[in-house]
Amino acid sequence: MHGVIRAAIAAAVVLAAAPAPAQVADLVSDDVLRVCADPANSPMSARDGSGFENRIAEHLGQVMGKPLEYTWFPMVTGFARNTLFAGKCDVVIGYAQGDELVLNTNHYYTSTHVLVVRTDGPLAEVESLSDPALQGKRVGVVVGSPPATHIARRGLMAAAKPYNLMVDRRVENPAGDMLADVEAGVTDAALLWGPVGGPLVQEHADLKAIPLLKEEGSPKLYYRITMGVRQGEDVWKRELNSLIRREQGALDKILRDAGVPLVDDYGKGLKEGG
């Protein structure tokens, strides 16, 4: 569903499915930018090209002078094995930093989880999950996601409404369901990964996404997002790192235009420039 979930999904993939480093040197295409992506993971990626990761891929392709070619597969267990490791594509545009399954590029943005509430509701000014205003409220949360631990610690889990973590977005849409429930009053708020919640609330004038920048304790709610390539493809990684460095301003604009909350590298404040 989001960058954090991708890390969890990737961890479940069998490591032996990856080609050995000696075998991957010639897999990267010289003629086409081959991207591995979920066809129904809006607002990040979509088959119709409307996702912000699609726009990032398009921009990189233009800068590199290469046409785009996608390999589509749902972001579920087996994603990396059936796309990147199968040699069908060469880069995953959004991958959480630190996952050892893939080789991570330098991170190109950092984001955090958000609390989605009604703009005219009693929770509109809440900035932290420790705010007393949340006591007794029903909060939508993705099972197994980092915010679930935080709301359990604060005594909010008993009234929480759970939503599924690993889903095939072609048949299930937890994020959309969570927003619909807040609008309908089924829940009072929803906890979402910022690159999902931020863009989606732009389609709902009565909702707002509040970046969670004040949470203490583990697990952390912010994550640095990289691009993922196959282990051993250091030359390709360095090429992407150079692109990220040169095009950082353009990437930031794409992300901000999409509604992604960009934060500093330590998740303590909003990134300057937006």
PADODREN-726547 format. One record per residue (C-alpha): residue number from 1; residue in three letters; x, y negated, z negated. Coordinates in Angstrom, 1 decimal, padded with zeros to 4 digits, m for minus. Example, Ala and Ser with C-alpha at 12.3 -4.5 7.8 and 13.67 -1.06 7.14 Angstrom:
+-----+------+--------+--------+--------+
! pos ! code !     px !     py !     pz !
+-----+------+--------+--------+--------+
!   1 !  Ala !  012.3 !  004.5 ! m007.8 !
!   2 !  Ser !  013.7 !  001.1 ! m007.1 !
+-----+------+--------+--------+--------+
END
This chain:
+-----+------+--------+--------+--------+
! pos ! code !     px !     py !     pz !
+-----+------+--------+--------+--------+
!   1 !  Met !  000.0 !  000.0 !  000.0 !
!   2 !  His !  002.9 ! m002.4 ! m000.7 !
!   3 !  Gly !  006.6 ! m002.7 ! m001.0 !
!   4 !  Val !  006.7 ! m001.1 ! m004.5 !
!   5 !  Ile !  004.6 !  001.8 ! m003.3 !
!   6 !  Arg !  006.9 !  002.3 ! m000.4 !
!   7 !  Ala !  009.7 !  002.9 ! m002.8 !
!   8 !  Ala !  007.7 !  005.5 ! m004.6 !
!   9 !  Ile !  006.6 !  007.2 ! m001.4 !
!  10 !  Ala !  010.2 !  007.3 ! m000.1 !
!  11 !  Ala !  011.4 !  008.9 ! m003.3 !
!  12 !  Ala !  009.1 !  011.8 ! m002.6 !
!  13 !  Val !  010.5 !  012.5 !  000.8 !
!  14 !  Val !  012.9 !  015.5 !  001.0 !
!  15 !  Leu !  016.5 !  014.1 !  001.2 !
!  16 !  Ala !  017.6 !  017.0 !  003.3 !
!  17 !  Ala !  015.3 !  015.7 !  006.1 !
!  18 !  Ala !  017.8 !  012.9 !  006.8 !
!  19 !  Pro !  020.4 !  013.4 !  009.4 !
!  20 !  Ala !  024.0 !  013.6 !  008.2 !
!  21 !  Pro !  026.0 !  010.4 !  008.5 !
!  22 !  Ala !  028.1 !  011.9 !  011.3 !
!  23 !  Gln !  025.1 !  012.5 !  013.3 !
!  24 !  Val !  023.5 !  009.1 !  013.2 !
!  25 !  Ala !  026.1 !  006.8 !  014.8 !
!  26 !  Asp !  024.5 !  007.0 !  018.3 !
!  27 !  Leu !  020.9 !  007.1 !  017.3 !
!  28 !  Val !  020.3 !  003.3 !  017.3 !
!  29 !  Ser !  019.0 !  002.0 !  020.6 !
!  30 !  Asp !  021.0 ! m000.6 !  022.5 !
!  31 !  Asp !  018.1 ! m001.6 !  024.7 !
!  32 !  Val !  015.0 ! m001.8 !  022.4 !
!  33 !  Leu !  014.3 ! m002.8 !  018.9 !
!  34 !  Arg !  012.6 !  000.3 !  017.6 !
!  35 !  Val !  010.5 ! m000.3 !  014.5 !
!  36 !  Cys !  009.0 !  002.3 !  012.2 !
!  37 !  Ala !  005.6 !  001.0 !  010.9 !
!  38 !  Asp !  002.2 !  001.9 !  009.4 !
!  39 !  Pro ! m000.5 !  001.2 !  012.0 !
!  40 !  Ala ! m003.1 !  000.2 !  009.3 !
!  41 !  Asn ! m001.2 ! m001.5 !  006.5 !
!  42 !  Ser ! m002.6 ! m005.0 !  006.9 !
!  43 !  Pro ! m001.6 ! m007.7 !  006.0 !
!  44 !  Met !  002.0 ! m006.3 !  006.4 !
!  45 !  Ser !  001.8 ! m004.2 !  009.5 !
!  46 !  Ala ! m001.0 ! m003.3 !  011.9 !
!  47 !  Arg ! m001.2 ! m001.7 !  015.4 !
!  48 !  Asp ! m002.6 ! m004.9 !  016.8 !
!  49 !  Gly !  000.5 ! m006.8 !  015.8 !
!  50 !  Ser ! m001.3 ! m009.1 !  013.2 !
!  51 !  Gly !  000.8 ! m008.2 !  010.2 !
!  52 !  Phe !  003.5 ! m010.5 !  008.9 !
!  53 !  Glu !  006.1 ! m007.6 !  009.3 !
!  54 !  Asn !  005.0 ! m007.4 !  012.9 !
!  55 !  Arg !  005.7 ! m011.1 !  013.3 !
!  56 !  Ile !  009.1 ! m010.7 !  011.7 !
!  57 !  Ala !  009.9 ! m007.8 !  014.0 !
!  58 !  Glu !  008.8 ! m009.9 !  017.0 !
!  59 !  His !  011.0 ! m012.8 !  015.9 !
!  60 !  Leu !  014.1 ! m010.5 !  015.5 !
!  61 !  Gly !  013.4 ! m008.9 !  018.8 !
!  62 !  Gln !  013.3 ! m012.3 !  020.5 !
!  63 !  Val !  016.6 ! m013.4 !  018.8 !
!  64 !  Met !  018.2 ! m010.1 !  019.8 !
!  65 !  Gly !  016.9 ! m010.3 !  023.3 !
!  66 !  Lys !  015.3 ! m006.8 !  023.0 !
!  67 !  Pro !  011.7 ! m005.7 !  023.6 !
!  68 !  Leu !  009.8 ! m004.2 !  020.6 !
!  69 !  Glu !  008.9 ! m000.5 !  020.5 !
!  70 !  Tyr !  006.9 !  000.9 !  017.5 !
!  71 !  Thr !  006.7 !  004.4 !  016.1 !
!  72 !  Trp !  003.5 !  004.5 !  014.1 !
!  73 !  Phe !  002.9 !  006.7 !  011.0 !
!  74 !  Pro !  000.9 !  006.1 !  007.9 !
!  75 !  Met !  002.8 !  005.0 !  004.8 !
!  76 !  Val !  002.3 !  008.2 !  002.9 !
!  77 !  Thr !  004.6 !  011.1 !  001.9 !
!  78 !  Gly !  006.6 !  012.0 !  005.0 !
!  79 !  Phe !  006.7 !  008.5 !  006.5 !
!  80 !  Ala !  010.5 !  008.3 !  006.6 !
!  81 !  Arg !  011.0 !  011.9 !  007.6 !
!  82 !  Asn !  008.7 !  011.6 !  010.5 !
!  83 !  Thr !  009.9 !  008.3 !  011.8 !
!  84 !  Leu !  013.3 !  007.0 !  010.8 !
!  85 !  Phe !  015.0 !  010.3 !  010.0 !
!  86 !  Ala !  013.5 !  011.9 !  013.1 !
!  87 !  Gly !  015.4 !  009.4 !  015.2 !
!  88 !  Lys !  012.2 !  008.0 !  016.7 !
!  89 !  Cys !  012.9 !  004.4 !  015.4 !
!  90 !  Asp !  015.7 !  002.5 !  013.9 !
!  91 !  Val !  014.4 !  000.1 !  011.2 !
!  92 !  Val !  011.7 ! m000.2 !  008.6 !
!  93 !  Ile !  011.0 ! m003.9 !  008.3 !
!  94 !  Gly !  009.9 ! m003.9 !  004.6 !
!  95 !  Tyr !  011.7 ! m001.6 !  002.1 !
!  96 !  Ala !  012.3 ! m002.1 ! m001.7 !
!  97 !  Gln !  015.9 ! m002.8 ! m002.6 !
!  98 !  Gly !  017.6 !  000.0 ! m004.5 !
!  99 !  Asp !  015.9 !  003.0 ! m003.0 !
! 100 !  Glu !  018.7 !  005.4 ! m002.2 !
! 101 !  Leu !  016.9 !  007.3 !  000.4 !
! 102 !  Val !  017.6 !  004.8 !  003.1 !
! 103 !  Leu !  020.5 !  002.3 !  003.6 !
! 104 !  Asn !  019.2 ! m001.1 !  002.6 !
! 105 !  Thr !  020.1 ! m004.3 !  004.3 !
! 106 !  Asn !  020.5 ! m007.4 !  002.2 !
! 107 !  His !  017.2 ! m008.5 !  000.9 !
! 108 !  Tyr !  015.4 ! m011.1 !  002.9 !
! 109 !  Tyr !  012.7 ! m012.0 !  000.4 !
! 110 !  Thr !  011.7 ! m011.5 ! m003.2 !
! 111 !  Ser !  008.1 ! m011.4 ! m004.4 !
! 112 !  Thr !  006.1 ! m010.5 ! m007.4 !
! 113 !  His !  002.7 ! m009.0 ! m008.4 !
! 114 !  Val ! m000.2 ! m011.4 ! m008.6 !
! 115 !  Leu ! m003.4 ! m011.7 ! m010.6 !
! 116 !  Val ! m006.4 ! m012.3 ! m008.3 !
! 117 !  Val ! m009.3 ! m014.1 ! m009.9 !
! 118 !  Arg ! m012.2 ! m016.2 ! m008.9 !
! 119 !  Thr ! m011.2 ! m019.8 ! m008.3 !
! 120 !  Asp ! m014.1 ! m021.2 ! m010.3 !
! 121 !  Gly ! m014.1 ! m018.5 ! m013.0 !
! 122 !  Pro ! m012.9 ! m018.4 ! m016.6 !
! 123 !  Leu ! m009.6 ! m016.8 ! m015.7 !
! 124 !  Ala ! m008.6 ! m019.4 ! m013.1 !
! 125 !  Glu ! m005.9 ! m020.9 ! m015.3 !
! 126 !  Val ! m004.4 ! m017.6 ! m016.6 !
! 127 !  Glu ! m000.6 ! m017.3 ! m015.9 !
! 128 !  Ser !  000.3 ! m014.3 ! m017.9 !
! 129 !  Leu ! m001.1 ! m010.9 ! m018.8 !
! 130 !  Ser ! m000.7 ! m011.8 ! m022.5 !
! 131 !  Asp ! m003.2 ! m014.6 ! m022.2 !
! 132 !  Pro ! m006.0 ! m014.0 ! m024.8 !
! 133 !  Ala ! m008.6 ! m014.9 ! m022.1 !
! 134 !  Leu ! m008.0 ! m011.5 ! m020.5 !
! 135 !  Gln ! m009.0 ! m009.6 ! m023.7 !
! 136 !  Gly ! m012.3 ! m007.7 ! m023.1 !
! 137 !  Lys ! m012.1 ! m008.4 ! m019.3 !
! 138 !  Arg ! m012.2 ! m005.6 ! m016.7 !
! 139 !  Val ! m009.1 ! m005.7 ! m014.6 !
! 140 !  Gly ! m008.6 ! m003.8 ! m011.4 !
! 141 !  Val ! m005.2 ! m002.1 ! m011.2 !
! 142 !  Val ! m003.5 !  000.4 ! m008.9 !
! 143 !  Val ! m002.8 !  003.7 ! m010.8 !
! 144 !  Gly !  000.9 !  004.2 ! m011.4 !
! 145 !  Ser !  001.9 !  000.6 ! m010.3 !
! 146 !  Pro !  004.2 ! m001.5 ! m012.5 !
! 147 !  Pro !  001.3 ! m003.8 ! m013.8 !
! 148 !  Ala ! m000.5 ! m000.8 ! m015.2 !
! 149 !  Thr !  002.2 ! m000.4 ! m017.9 !
! 150 !  His !  001.9 ! m004.0 ! m018.8 !
! 151 !  Ile ! m001.9 ! m004.1 ! m019.2 !
! 152 !  Ala ! m001.7 ! m000.8 ! m021.2 !
! 153 !  Arg !  000.8 ! m002.5 ! m023.5 !
! 154 !  Arg ! m001.6 ! m005.4 ! m024.0 !
! 155 !  Gly ! m004.7 ! m003.3 ! m024.7 !
! 156 !  Leu ! m006.4 ! m003.9 ! m021.4 !
! 157 !  Met ! m006.4 ! m000.4 ! m020.0 !
! 158 !  Ala ! m009.5 !  000.9 ! m021.7 !
! 159 !  Ala ! m011.7 ! m001.5 ! m019.7 !
! 160 !  Ala ! m009.6 ! m001.4 ! m016.5 !
! 161 !  Lys ! m010.8 ! m000.1 ! m013.2 !
! 162 !  Pro ! m008.3 !  002.2 ! m011.5 !
! 163 !  Tyr ! m007.6 !  002.3 ! m007.7 !
! 164 !  Asn ! m005.6 !  004.9 ! m005.8 !
! 165 !  Leu ! m001.8 !  004.4 ! m005.2 !
! 166 !  Met ! m000.8 !  006.6 ! m002.3 !
! 167 !  Val ! m003.4 !  006.3 !  000.5 !
! 168 !  Asp ! m003.7 !  006.5 !  004.2 !
! 169 !  Arg ! m005.0 !  003.1 !  005.0 !
! 170 !  Arg ! m006.7 !  004.3 !  008.1 !
! 171 !  Val ! m009.3 !  005.9 !  005.8 !
! 172 !  Glu ! m009.0 !  004.1 !  002.5 !
! 173 !  Asn ! m008.5 !  000.5 !  001.6 !
! 174 !  Pro ! m007.8 !  000.0 ! m002.1 !
! 175 !  Ala ! m006.7 ! m003.7 ! m001.8 !
! 176 !  Gly ! m009.8 ! m004.6 !  000.1 !
! 177 !  Asp ! m012.0 ! m002.8 ! m002.4 !
! 178 !  Met ! m010.2 ! m004.6 ! m005.3 !
! 179 !  Leu ! m010.9 ! m008.0 ! m003.9 !
! 180 !  Ala ! m014.5 ! m007.1 ! m003.0 !
! 181 !  Asp ! m015.0 ! m006.0 ! m006.6 !
! 182 !  Val ! m013.7 ! m009.3 ! m008.0 !
! 183 !  Glu ! m016.1 ! m011.2 ! m005.7 !
! 184 !  Ala ! m019.0 ! m009.0 ! m006.7 !
! 185 !  Gly ! m018.3 ! m009.3 ! m010.4 !
! 186 !  Val ! m017.6 ! m005.6 ! m010.7 !
! 187 !  Thr ! m014.2 ! m006.6 ! m012.1 !
! 188 !  Asp ! m013.0 ! m009.9 ! m013.6 !
! 189 !  Ala ! m009.6 ! m009.8 ! m012.0 !
! 190 !  Ala ! m007.3 ! m007.6 ! m009.9 !
! 191 !  Leu ! m003.6 ! m006.9 ! m010.0 !
! 192 !  Leu ! m001.9 ! m006.6 ! m006.6 !
! 193 !  Trp !  001.5 ! m006.6 ! m005.1 !
! 194 !  Gly !  002.0 ! m010.2 ! m004.0 !
! 195 !  Pro !  002.7 ! m009.5 ! m000.3 !
! 196 !  Val ! m000.7 ! m007.8 ! m000.2 !
! 197 !  Gly ! m002.8 ! m010.0 ! m002.5 !
! 198 !  Gly ! m001.4 ! m013.3 ! m001.4 !
! 199 !  Pro ! m002.2 ! m013.0 !  002.3 !
! 200 !  Leu ! m005.6 ! m011.3 !  001.7 !
! 201 !  Val ! m007.0 ! m014.0 ! m000.6 !
! 202 !  Gln ! m006.5 ! m016.4 !  002.2 !
! 203 !  Glu ! m009.6 ! m014.7 !  003.7 !
! 204 !  His ! m011.6 ! m015.3 !  000.5 !
! 205 !  Ala ! m012.1 ! m019.0 ! m000.3 !
! 206 !  Asp ! m013.6 ! m018.1 ! m003.7 !
! 207 !  Leu ! m010.5 ! m016.2 ! m004.8 !
! 208 !  Lys ! m006.9 ! m017.2 ! m005.8 !
! 209 !  Ala ! m003.7 ! m015.3 ! m006.4 !
! 210 !  Ile ! m001.6 ! m016.2 ! m009.4 !
! 211 !  Pro !  002.0 ! m015.1 ! m009.2 !
! 212 !  Leu !  003.0 ! m013.3 ! m012.5 !
! 213 !  Leu !  006.3 ! m015.0 ! m013.4 !
! 214 !  Lys !  006.2 ! m014.9 ! m017.2 !
! 215 !  Glu !  005.9 ! m011.2 ! m018.0 !
! 216 !  Glu !  008.4 ! m009.7 ! m020.4 !
! 217 !  Gly !  009.6 ! m006.2 ! m020.8 !
! 218 !  Ser !  009.8 ! m003.3 ! m018.3 !
! 219 !  Pro !  008.9 ! m002.4 ! m015.7 !
! 220 !  Lys !  009.7 ! m005.5 ! m013.7 !
! 221 !  Leu !  006.9 ! m007.0 ! m011.6 !
! 222 !  Tyr !  009.2 ! m008.6 ! m008.9 !
! 223 !  Tyr !  011.1 ! m006.8 ! m006.2 !
! 224 !  Arg !  013.6 ! m007.7 ! m003.6 !
! 225 !  Ile !  012.6 ! m006.6 ! m000.1 !
! 226 !  Thr !  015.1 ! m005.4 !  002.5 !
! 227 !  Met !  015.0 ! m003.6 !  005.8 !
! 228 !  Gly !  015.7 !  000.1 !  005.7 !
! 229 !  Val !  018.0 !  002.0 !  008.1 !
! 230 !  Arg !  019.4 !  005.5 !  008.1 !
! 231 !  Gln !  022.3 !  006.4 !  005.8 !
! 232 !  Gly !  025.6 !  006.1 !  007.6 !
! 233 !  Glu !  024.5 !  003.3 !  010.0 !
! 234 !  Asp !  026.7 !  000.7 !  008.5 !
! 235 !  Val !  027.3 ! m001.2 !  011.8 !
! 236 !  Trp !  023.6 ! m001.5 !  012.4 !
! 237 !  Lys !  023.1 ! m002.6 !  008.8 !
! 238 !  Arg !  025.7 ! m005.3 !  009.2 !
! 239 !  Glu !  024.1 ! m006.5 !  012.4 !
! 240 !  Leu !  020.8 ! m006.9 !  010.7 !
! 241 !  Asn !  022.4 ! m008.6 !  007.7 !
! 242 !  Ser !  023.9 ! m011.2 !  010.1 !
! 243 !  Leu !  020.4 ! m011.7 !  011.6 !
! 244 !  Ile !  018.8 ! m012.1 !  008.2 !
! 245 !  Arg !  021.4 ! m014.7 !  007.2 !
! 246 !  Arg !  021.0 ! m016.7 !  010.4 !
! 247 !  Glu !  017.3 ! m016.4 !  010.6 !
! 248 !  Gln !  016.4 ! m016.8 !  006.9 !
! 249 !  Gly !  014.6 ! m020.1 !  007.4 !
! 250 !  Ala !  012.4 ! m018.6 !  010.1 !
! 251 !  Leu !  011.7 ! m015.5 !  008.1 !
! 252 !  Asp !  010.7 ! m017.6 !  005.1 !
! 253 !  Lys !  008.3 ! m019.6 !  007.3 !
! 254 !  Ile !  006.6 ! m016.4 !  008.6 !
! 255 !  Leu !  006.2 ! m015.1 !  005.1 !
! 256 !  Arg !  004.9 ! m018.4 !  003.7 !
! 257 !  Asp !  002.5 ! m018.9 !  006.6 !
! 258 !  Ala !  001.1 ! m015.4 !  005.9 !
! 259 !  Gly !  000.5 ! m016.3 !  002.2 !
! 260 !  Val !  003.3 ! m014.2 !  000.7 !
! 261 !  Pro !  004.4 ! m015.6 ! m002.7 !
! 262 !  Leu !  008.1 ! m016.1 ! m002.5 !
! 263 !  Val !  010.0 ! m016.2 ! m005.8 !
! 264 !  Asp !  013.6 ! m016.5 ! m006.8 !
! 265 !  Asp !  015.9 ! m013.5 ! m007.0 !
! 266 !  Tyr !  015.0 ! m012.9 ! m010.7 !
! 267 !  Gly !  011.3 ! m013.3 ! m010.4 !
! 268 !  Lys !  011.3 ! m016.3 ! m012.8 !
! 269 !  Gly !  010.0 ! m019.1 ! m010.5 !
! 270 !  Leu !  008.8 ! m019.8 ! m007.0 !
! 271 !  Lys !  011.4 ! m020.1 ! m004.4 !
! 272 !  Glu !  012.4 ! m023.6 ! m003.5 !
! 273 !  Gly !  011.5 ! m024.9 ! m000.1 !
! 274 !  Gly !  007.8 ! m023.9 !  000.1 !
+-----+------+--------+--------+--------+
END
